[in-house]
Amino acid sequence: MAEVAEPQLHLVAIDAEGEASMLDLLTGTESRLGHVGPPAHVSTDGRYVFAATSSGVDIVDSGVWTWDHVDHFHYYRTEPKTLGRVAGEGTATIATGMLSTAGTTGLFFPSSGEAILLDNSALSNGTISETLRLKTEPHAGIIAPLGEGAVVSEPDNTGKAARLRAVDASGKELATTECPAAAGTITTRLGLVIGCADGAVIATTEGVTPVFERVPYPAAAAPATEFDGRKGRPTVAGLSIDAGVWLLNTRQRAWEWLPTSTPVLAAATVDDTDHHVVVVGADGTVQVYDASTKERIAVTEPLLAATLADSALAGKVQLALDGQRAYVSAPAEGIVYEIDYADDARIARTLKLPTKPVHLVETGR
């Protein structure tokens, strides 16, 4: 392991068959990462890549990460490697924390109802180790890290996630709250966000005591079912089914609705001084909005014609962003667009990785 002077930003692409590769965004160096199971979806905490299949989660260490000290950062790199698999029933939901080499990562397997926490420190040593395994009723649920323990969903009598339990490191229940149709998680510096049909729950800790705060929607609308934003920043984008994006400010505990010019395939908040929100529209354009004025300030030409024409790939368009650039996958075209969102959505580079970017994440953040 080596500490370096700047973020070691990389893109990791995994194709439909599970072949993985990586591109160094600083040097242009390409590398292959081996094979994982054909993923249904892929997540990252900024270092590890979690590829969820119908029978488990394969884990790849990209070998690059950032340690966030809030007021300053440290940047590291080591050799990338494939770590192995956590077997499970059904395609897992994955919830990560703020740090990749400390704390835990949550895996929830819907067909068995098994909720697992993985030890991130052990992952950094190349070992897959569980700190907690709970058995719930089978449902499309979540387990997300919180302090030394986690927040775990429980279903109602219809089999839908409806209630959240905060548990300690041993699985002992500490607090509960209602969360109808719980779906979608993200962790910011201010707390753990979990989407509900009527708003969101923000989970924090006071010492070792978990605290649930409910943030209801300001008006009736389709709820957000997934969240994205620049890592650690307090404001996140919630993706809904309407032509617009929910913005949740976890510092102010408040929602805002951002109307968009088209239905949305992907959205993420930069949460910078210019309040940029980056959106991939259903027409294949990349749109940039000012969250403070709700105005669209830039839009590209349609970039994803071949991908959107392929029904198997249309739902695979993915967006990743950092403090300078956004990356939009075009799997049918076999490329990734690097967008300078602060410069009129300029296409800075068109990138090609050794494997088709059916799944795309950015690491080193």
Disulfide bonds with the S-S distance in Angstrom:
Cys179-Cys196 1.98
